[in-house]
Amino acid sequence: MSVAKKQPAAVHGGDQRIRVLAVDDHPVYRDGLAAVLSLHADMELVAEAGDGAAAVEVFRTHRPDVTLMDLSMPVMGGVDAIEKIIGEFPSARIVALTTYQGDTDIHRALEAGARGYLLKDVLRNEVADAIRTVWRLGWILPDAVARRLAQYVPRVELTDRELEVLALMALGLRNKEIADRISRTEATIKVHVLHVLSKLGAQDRTEAVVIALRRGIIHLS
């Protein structure tokens, strides 16, 4: 679902307004962003989208200067939408604006092509400042986000299978149940679990799940 707004004519020179696309599956949050942007004469909300797939289509139509992209959305998530848009428009300036605070979430968004990462609990004026910074300088990484990345070095690199096993562990499944679910032997699952515990520095399955959730390696929907 998307709500497209009128695309204004480009304004050149010192009076150029920054054209913004807001992507979030909560209409109330998008309304809040619209209210914030309306207070700033140098920017305008030109379009909205309620999921990642709609965001790609709306971006193609409006070609905004800066896009604010939530990461957790139906149909297509924010990271996939960023990758899709950047694949078609490499110079697109997209800022992740999300509740996800894990270092893995941040890495995923930046690797997909995001030019910045903001948490939704920032002050609303900070959102406007971030839009200006990304438009003028190309990037923004607030101190709190940078500290989050620095807190976890080196990164944890889990294989796709280990991520799958970890997600099933988070659902409370035991080794045999996981083995049945993904058609592997229980012995194989035990090896995957041991690798997950080792890579996360966890003493047991519960601690591994807690660490993974805190760092954004997995999410419970």
N, C-alpha and C positions, 0 to 999 in steps of 0.2 A: 504494500500500500504506500502511495506517495501523495504528497500535496505539493504541487508545483505552483510557484508564484510568478508573477509577471517578471520577465527579464528586462531590466532597464537598459537603455542605450549606454554604451561605454562613455565614461567621462575622462577626459585627458587633462594632463597638466596637474597643478597642485591641488585641484578639487576632486581628483579621482577618488571614488569610493571603492572600498574593498567589498567585493561581492562574495557572500557567504552561503554555503549549503550546510544545513543542519540535518544530521542523520541520527535518529534515535527512535526506538520502538515505543516510547512513552510520549504521547501527545502533550501531556502537561509539561514535561521537561522541555520539549521543543517550544512550547508557548513561552516558557521562562527564558529561553535563549532569545526568542524573538523580542521579548520585552527588554532584555539587556541591550541587544544590538540597536533597538530603536532609540536608545539614549545617546548613541554615538553617531555624530553627523558624518563621519568618514567611513561608515560601513553600512551595508544593507543585506538583510536576509532575502535572497532571491529564490530559494527553493528549500523544500524539506523532503525527507524520505523516512519511512518507518521500518525499513529493513535493508539489508545489504544489497539484495538484488535490485530493489527499486532505486537505491542510491546510484548504482552503476548507470541505470537508464537516465536518471535525472541529471547526473553529471554530464553525460553525453549531450544532453539538450542545452544545459545552461553554462557549462564550462566555468564554474565558479573560480574565484581567486583563491579562496581558502575553504576547505571542507572540515567540519567538526564531525568525527565519526565515533559512535559508540561501538563497543566490541561485542557485547552480548545482545544478539538480535535474532529473530526467527528468519526462516527462509535461507538467508546467507549471513554469516557472521561478519563482524567488522574487519577482521584480518583478511578474510577471503575477498571482501569488497575492495579493500585497499590494494591488494595484489592485482585484482582485475582492472581497477582504474589506472593504477600506475603502469600496468602492462600496455594499456592503450594510450595513456597520456603521461609519459615519464616526468614531465615537469609539474604535475599536479601537486599542490601543497595540501596535504591532509594531516590533521592533528587528531590523534586518538583522545577522546574525552569520555572517560569511563570510570566505573567503580573498581575495576580490577587493579590491585596494587602489587601483584606479584612481579618479581624480576623477570620471570619467564614470559609473562604477559607483555611486559615492556619490550623485551627482546623480539618477541614475535611481531609486534606492531611495527617496530623500527625496521626489522628485516623485510617486512612486507612492503615498506616504502613510506611509512609515516614520517612526517617532518617534525613531529613533536608528540608529547604524551602529557596529558593533563588528567588529574583526578577530579571527579565531579564535586568534591567538597571544597574546591578552591573558591575564593571570593569571586563574585560575578565580574567585577572590574578586571580581575586577573585574566578572565577569558578574553575580554576585549583586548587587553595588552598582548596576550599570546597571539591573537589573530594578527595584530599589527606587526609583531616581531617576525612571525613566519612569513608574512607578506613582504616585509622589507629585507630580512636577512636570510630567509630560507629555512631556518631551524629554530626549535626551542626545546630545551630540556630543563625544566625547573630543578632547583637544588634538591628538593625532596625526592624527585624521581632519580636524579643522578646518584644520590646517596643510597637509594634502594638498590641500584645496579652495583654500586661499589661494595655493598654489604655482602654480596654473594659472588665471590670470584675465587676459583674459576667457575664457569657455568656447569650445571648438571646436564649431561647429554644422555638421555634415555632413548633406546631404540623404540620403534613403533610398537613392537611386541611387548616391550617392558611397559610402555605407556598404557597399552591395552590391559595388561595384567594389573597394573597399579589402579586403573579406573575400576576394575572389578573388585579389587581389594577394598576400595573405598565404599563399595556397595555392601561390604560385609561377607563376600563370598570366600569360602575356604579353597585350598588348593584343588581338591577333587572337583568342586563345583566349577571353578575356573577352567579346569582341564576339560570338563564336559561341555562348557559353554563355547570354548574356542577349538574344540576337537584336537587337543594335545594330551600327552600323557601327564600324569600327576608328577612324575619325576622331572619332566621338562619344566612344568610350572614352578616346582620348588627351586630350580636353578634360576629362573627368571626373578622370583621373589628375592632370592639371595643377592642377585645383582642389583635389584632396586634398593634393597636395604643398604648395600655397600655404597652405591653411588650417592644416596641421600644422607649417608652418615647416620642412619637410624638404627636403634637397637631392636625394634620389633615392628610389626605390621602397622600397629596403631600410630606409632611415632612417624612412620614413613608417610602415612596418609595425611597426618597433620602437617608435616613439612611440605608435602606436595600441594596441599590446598593453600597454605600460607604463601607459597611462592608462585602460585598460579600455574603449576605444572599440569594440574587437573582442576576441573570445576564440577561441583555438584549442581545439576540443573534442577 
